[in-house]
Amino acid sequence: MNRIALVTHTTSYGAAGFVEACRRAGSEVVLASDRCHVLDRSWHWPANSLVIDFSDPDEAAAVIAAADAREAPIAAVLPVGGELPAQVAASAARRLGLPANAPAAMASAGNKLLMRTRLASASDPAVRQPRYFAVACGTAPEVVAERVRAPDGVGFPCVVKPLTLSGSRGVMRADDGPSLAVALARLERLLADPALRRPDPDAAGQILVESFVRGSEYALEGILTRGQLHVLALFDKPDPLDGPTFEETIYVTPSRRPLPDQRRISEAVAAAARALGLETGPVHAELRWDEDAGAPVLIEMAARPIGGLCARSLRFESGFSLEDVVVRHALGAADVPTRIGGASGVMMIPIPARVPSALRAVDGLEAARAVAGVDDVVISVRVGETLVPLPEGASYTGFIFATGEDAAAVERSLRTAHAHLRFTVAPLVPVMRR
């Protein structure tokens, strides 16, 4: 029996789905995660699990590769959630002689400034992206504002971003100098967290400033085989994502965008993958349709599958899940299954608080699950746990899944189910120190 190494943070939502997919493929699982090495001596973990440190990606890849020599061969290394697992997984796969993207390509897909720079140098007309520049943390807000307003600047409104975080974490819109100063200060406080600085101090010391692109947003899920993109799904994001933060809510597929526009979106993603040097494995791209230019604009490009539990919204021929498709592809399957007919979607349930709060109760679950078209409602935060809203937060309250005859019906089901949910939260009590 072959083995598949899954590289994941201990806080990742999606590990269980990939473990099940590996087992359905007849493979054993080696779980490589960043759990505490001290507690690892005191607790019982899965027999074939590994402890890795994402702040040292080379050593983490070496730990995974070394496991191949000790027991049965590792046939594939797959990331579960986030850019750091994706980079470590690719590095480990290359050490083992398995198909994997080049380190430079993975670095570009995992760093927003490198991505922008590499796409700009490629000058492919199929790839449009926002205007951008980067500044060091601590740069005076008035200096940044001058660059924004400069003739060759990005202009207001603009968007400030961290270079490496995902899930819209740390992303904020600024409409003028004062709001830009507030956004910069808030992002700098977030990036000062030692846990965020440790994996890449250089990236954590910079901020990306981009022009704000007006228009509807879309997400493309695909998989690359020897550089060729196979589109698995194109999602509409029907809620306006105009800021000041960019909390995502509803994803619905198939897209209602006209087919010629959908083709241009997929062509833009394929061109971006070529420009970044990505050749194999899953990709997740975020784009906006610039109505003024009549063209798609690439916002993000990740060399990994969609995050959270959102993969559950997709089903493919032969009953395959998205995780099944990714696992089969990594094991060398020549065919890529087609998504089954009908429409499907997911709502990432927003954080029901404006400040960090404790979840006290969730009501209305039965009514939400009883809504026609709703397949499941999953609350991923336990009562008593802390809810942190964007831009500082890194997770959602939960997920609602629905299917239907068309995208409009799925969207209605998701919104109706969400309206039934009621969350009781309590602001956190500050700790007084003497």
C-alpha positions in Angstrom: 0.0 0.0 0.0 1.3 3.4 -0.9 1.3 6.4 1.5 0.2 10.0 1.0 1.7 12.8 3.2 -0.8 15.5 4.1 0.8 18.8 5.2 -1.4 20.9 7.4 -1.7 23.3 10.3 -3.3 21.8 13.4 -6.1 24.5 13.0 -7.0 23.6 9.4 -10.6 22.8 8.6 -10.0 20.4 5.7 -7.8 17.6 7.0 -10.6 15.1 7.6 -11.8 15.4 4.0 -8.4 14.7 2.6 -7.8 11.8 5.0 -11.0 10.2 3.9 -10.1 10.7 0.2 -6.7 9.1 0.7 -8.2 6.1 2.2 -10.8 5.8 -0.5 -7.9 5.8 -3.0 -6.4 2.9 -1.1 -3.5 4.9 0.4 -2.3 5.2 4.0 -2.0 8.7 5.4 1.0 10.4 6.9 -0.1 13.5 8.7 2.6 16.3 9.0 1.5 19.2 11.2 2.8 22.0 13.3 1.6 20.6 16.6 3.6 21.3 19.7 6.7 19.1 19.9 6.6 19.2 23.7 3.1 18.0 24.0 3.9 15.4 21.4 5.8 13.5 24.1 2.8 13.6 26.4 -0.2 12.8 24.1 -1.0 10.0 21.8 -1.0 11.1 18.2 -1.7 9.0 15.0 1.0 6.4 14.6 2.3 7.8 11.2 2.2 11.4 12.1 5.0 13.9 11.9 5.8 17.1 13.7 7.1 19.9 11.5 7.9 23.6 11.9 6.5 25.9 9.2 9.0 28.6 10.3 11.7 26.4 8.7 10.2 25.1 5.5 13.3 23.3 4.3 13.7 21.3 7.5 9.9 20.6 7.4 10.3 19.2 3.9 13.3 17.2 5.0 11.3 15.6 7.9 8.6 14.5 5.4 11.1 13.2 2.9 12.9 11.2 5.6 9.7 9.4 6.5 9.8 7.9 3.0 13.0 6.0 3.8 11.8 4.6 7.1 8.6 2.8 6.0 6.6 2.3 2.8 7.2 4.8 0.0 5.3 8.1 -0.1 3.5 8.4 -3.4 2.3 12.0 -3.0 2.6 15.0 -0.8 -0.5 17.3 -0.6 -1.2 20.5 1.3 -4.3 21.1 3.3 -5.1 24.8 3.7 -2.8 27.8 3.4 0.2 28.8 1.5 2.9 27.6 3.9 1.6 23.9 3.7 1.5 24.3 -0.1 5.2 25.4 -0.2 6.4 22.7 2.2 4.4 20.0 0.3 5.9 21.0 -3.0 9.4 21.1 -1.5 9.0 17.6 0.1 7.6 16.2 -3.2 10.6 17.5 -5.2 12.9 15.9 -2.6 11.1 12.6 -3.2 11.3 12.9 -7.0 7.5 13.4 -7.3 5.7 15.8 -9.6 5.8 19.2 -8.0 5.9 22.9 -8.9 9.3 24.6 -8.8 10.3 26.5 -5.6 10.2 29.9 -7.4 6.7 29.2 -8.7 5.5 28.2 -5.2 7.2 31.3 -3.7 5.4 33.5 -6.1 2.0 31.9 -5.5 2.5 32.3 -1.7 3.6 35.9 -1.7 1.4 38.6 -3.1 4.2 41.0 -3.9 6.2 38.3 -5.7 3.1 37.3 -7.6 2.4 40.8 -8.7 6.1 41.4 -9.8 6.3 38.1 -11.7 3.0 38.7 -13.5 4.1 42.2 -14.4 7.4 41.0 -15.8 5.6 38.4 -17.9 3.5 41.1 -19.7 0.9 38.6 -20.9 -2.0 40.6 -22.3 -4.4 37.9 -21.0 -3.4 38.8 -17.4 -4.7 42.1 -16.0 -3.9 43.0 -12.4 -4.3 46.0 -10.1 -1.7 48.7 -10.0 0.5 48.2 -6.9 3.5 49.1 -4.9 5.0 47.9 -1.6 6.1 49.8 1.5 8.0 48.9 4.6 6.0 48.6 7.8 6.5 51.9 9.8 6.5 54.1 6.7 4.8 57.4 7.6 1.1 57.3 6.4 1.5 60.7 4.7 4.4 59.3 2.6 2.2 56.3 1.6 -0.7 58.6 0.8 1.6 60.7 -1.5 2.5 57.6 -3.4 -1.1 56.7 -3.7 -2.0 60.1 -5.1 1.0 60.4 -7.4 0.3 60.4 -11.2 1.7 56.9 -11.5 0.2 55.8 -8.1 -2.7 53.4 -7.4 -5.2 56.2 -6.6 -8.0 56.2 -4.0 -9.8 54.1 -3.2 -7.0 51.6 -2.6 -6.5 48.3 -0.8 -3.8 47.5 1.8 -2.7 43.8 2.1 -0.2 41.6 3.9 2.1 39.7 1.6 1.4 36.2 2.9 -1.8 35.8 4.8 -4.9 34.3 3.2 -8.7 34.3 3.6 -8.9 38.2 3.3 -7.1 38.4 6.7 -5.5 41.9 7.0 -7.0 43.2 3.8 -8.6 46.6 4.1 -9.9 49.4 1.8 -8.9 53.0 2.3 -10.8 55.9 0.6 -8.6 58.8 1.7 -5.5 59.7 3.7 -7.1 59.4 7.2 -8.6 55.9 6.4 -5.3 54.9 4.9 -3.5 55.8 8.1 -6.0 53.8 10.2 -5.7 50.7 7.9 -1.9 50.8 7.8 -1.7 51.1 11.6 -4.1 48.2 12.0 -2.3 46.0 9.6 1.1 46.8 11.2 -0.3 45.7 14.6 -1.5 42.4 13.1 1.9 41.8 11.4 3.7 42.5 14.7 2.3 39.2 16.1 5.4 36.9 16.5 3.4 33.9 15.3 2.8 35.7 11.9 6.3 37.1 11.7 8.2 33.9 12.4 7.6 32.0 9.1 8.8 34.9 6.9 10.0 38.0 8.8 10.9 39.9 5.6 7.3 39.5 4.2 5.8 40.4 7.5 7.8 43.7 7.4 6.1 44.9 4.2 2.7 46.0 3.1 1.2 45.8 -0.4 -0.9 48.7 -1.6 -3.1 48.1 -4.6 -5.7 50.0 -6.7 -9.3 49.0 -5.8 -11.0 47.2 -8.7 -14.7 47.8 -8.9 -16.9 44.9 -10.1 -18.3 41.5 -9.3 -15.9 38.9 -7.9 -15.4 35.3 -8.9 -13.4 32.3 -7.8 -12.0 29.7 -10.1 -11.1 26.2 -8.9 -8.9 24.3 -11.3 -6.2 21.7 -11.6 -3.0 21.8 -13.7 -1.5 18.9 -15.6 1.8 19.5 -17.3 0.9 23.2 -17.4 -2.6 22.7 -18.9 -5.5 24.1 -16.8 -8.6 22.0 -16.3 -11.4 24.2 -14.8 -13.3 22.3 -12.1 -15.7 25.1 -11.1 -16.2 28.8 -11.5 -18.0 30.4 -8.5 -20.0 33.6 -8.4 -19.7 35.7 -5.3 -23.1 37.5 -5.3 -22.5 39.7 -2.3 -20.7 43.0 -3.0 -17.1 42.9 -1.7 -16.4 46.6 -1.5 -14.8 46.9 1.9 -13.8 48.3 4.3 -12.9 44.7 5.0 -13.5 41.8 2.6 -15.3 39.0 4.4 -16.4 36.5 1.9 -19.8 34.9 2.3 -21.6 33.1 -0.6 -20.0 31.0 -3.4 -22.4 29.6 -6.0 -21.6 27.5 -9.1 -22.2 27.3 -12.1 -21.5 31.0 -12.7 -24.2 33.2 -14.2 -21.6 35.2 -16.0 -22.0 35.1 -19.8 -20.0 32.1 -21.3 -17.6 34.3 -23.4 -16.7 36.1 -20.1 -16.2 32.8 -18.3 -13.8 31.7 -21.0 -11.8 34.9 -20.6 -11.7 34.3 -16.9 -10.3 30.8 -17.4 -7.8 32.1 -20.0 -6.6 34.7 -17.5 -6.1 32.1 -14.8 -4.2 29.8 -17.3 -2.0 32.6 -18.4 -1.3 33.6 -14.8 -0.3 30.0 -14.0 2.1 30.0 -16.9 3.6 33.4 -15.9 4.2 32.1 -12.3 5.6 28.9 -13.5 2.9 26.6 -12.0 2.6 23.3 -13.9 0.9 20.7 -11.7 -1.7 20.3 -9.0 -4.7 22.4 -7.7 -5.0 26.1 -8.1 -7.5 28.5 -6.6 -7.8 32.0 -8.2 -9.8 35.1 -7.2 -10.7 37.6 -9.9 -12.9 40.7 -10.4 -14.7 41.6 -13.6 -13.8 45.2 -14.3 -16.9 46.6 -16.0 -15.1 49.7 -17.2 -12.5 47.7 -19.0 -14.8 44.8 -19.8 -12.1 42.3 -18.7 -11.2 40.1 -15.7 -8.6 41.3 -13.3 -6.6 38.8 -11.3 -6.7 39.5 -7.5 -5.2 36.3 -6.0 -3.6 33.1 -7.3 -2.9 30.2 -4.9 -1.3 26.8 -5.7 -3.7 24.9 -3.5 -7.4 23.9 -3.4 -10.1 26.1 -2.0 -9.9 26.6 1.8 -12.1 25.9 4.8 -14.9 23.4 4.2 -15.9 25.0 0.9 -14.8 21.9 -1.0 -17.9 20.2 0.2 -19.9 22.3 -2.1 -18.5 20.5 -5.1 -19.4 17.0 -6.3 -18.0 15.2 -9.4 -18.7 12.2 -11.6 -18.6 8.8 -9.9 -19.4 10.4 -6.6 -15.9 12.0 -6.2 -15.3 14.9 -3.9 -12.9 17.7 -4.7 -10.4 16.0 -2.4 -10.8 12.8 -4.3 -10.0 14.6 -7.6 -6.9 16.2 -6.1 -5.7 12.9 -4.5 -6.3 10.9 -7.8 -4.5 13.5 -9.8 -1.5 13.4 -7.4 -1.4 9.6 -7.8 -1.2 10.0 -11.6 -4.8 9.6 -12.8 -5.0 10.7 -16.4 -8.6 11.8 -16.4 -10.2 14.7 -14.5 -13.8 14.1 -13.5 -16.5 16.6 -14.5 -18.6 18.3 -11.9 -22.1 16.8 -11.7 -25.0 18.8 -13.1 -27.2 21.2 -11.2 -26.1 24.1 -9.0 -24.4 24.1 -5.6 -23.0 26.6 -3.2 -21.7 27.4 0.2 -22.1 30.3 2.6 -19.2 31.0 4.9 -21.1 32.2 7.9 -19.9 35.7 8.9 -18.5 36.4 12.4 -21.6 37.7 14.3 -19.6 40.4 16.2 -17.7 43.5 15.5 -15.1 43.0 18.3 -13.5 39.8 19.6 -16.3 38.0 21.5 -17.1 34.6 23.1 -19.8 32.5 21.4 -22.5 31.8 24.0 -25.2 30.0 22.0 -26.4 29.1 18.5 -30.1 28.9 17.9 -32.2 28.1 14.8 -30.0 25.2 13.5 -32.9 22.9 13.0 -34.9 25.5 11.0 -31.9 26.3 8.9 -31.2 22.7 8.1 -34.9 22.3 7.1 -34.8 24.9 4.4 -35.5 23.4 1.0 -32.2 22.9 -0.9 -30.0 23.0 2.2 -27.8 20.0 2.5 -26.1 20.8 5.8 -25.2 23.5 8.3 -21.9 23.2 10.1 -21.0 25.4 13.0 -17.2 25.2 13.3 -16.8 27.3 16.4 -17.7 25.6 19.7 -19.7 27.4 22.4 -17.2 29.2 24.7 -14.6 29.8 21.9 -13.5 33.2 20.8 -14.8 34.8 17.6 -12.5 37.3 16.0 -13.8 39.4 13.0 -11.8 40.4 10.0 -9.3 41.9 9.4 -7.6 40.3 12.4 -9.6 37.1 12.3 -8.6 33.9 10.5 -11.8 31.7 10.5 -15.5 31.7 10.0 -18.4 30.8 12.3 -19.3 27.9 10.1 -20.6 26.9 6.7 -24.0 26.4 5.0 -24.2 24.0 2.0 -27.0 23.9 -0.6 -27.9 22.4 -4.0 -30.6 23.3 -6.4 -31.8 23.5 -10.0 -29.9 26.7 -10.7 -27.6 29.2 -9.0 -30.4 31.6 -8.1 -32.3 28.8 -6.2 -29.1 27.9 -4.3 -28.4 31.5 -3.3 -32.0 31.8 -2.0 -31.6 28.6 0.1 -28.3 29.8 1.6 -29.7 33.2 2.5 -32.9 31.8 3.9 -31.0 29.3 6.1 -28.7 32.0 7.4 -31.7 34.2 8.3 -32.8 31.4 10.7 -29.6 31.3 12.6 -29.2 33.4 15.8 -25.9 33.8 17.6 -25.5 34.9 21.2 -22.1 36.4 21.8 -20.4 38.2 24.7 -17.5 40.7 24.4 -14.4 39.4 26.0 -13.7 40.8 29.5 -10.2 42.5 29.6 -7.8 41.1 32.0 -6.8 43.6 34.7 -3.2 43.4 35.8 -1.7 45.0 38.9 
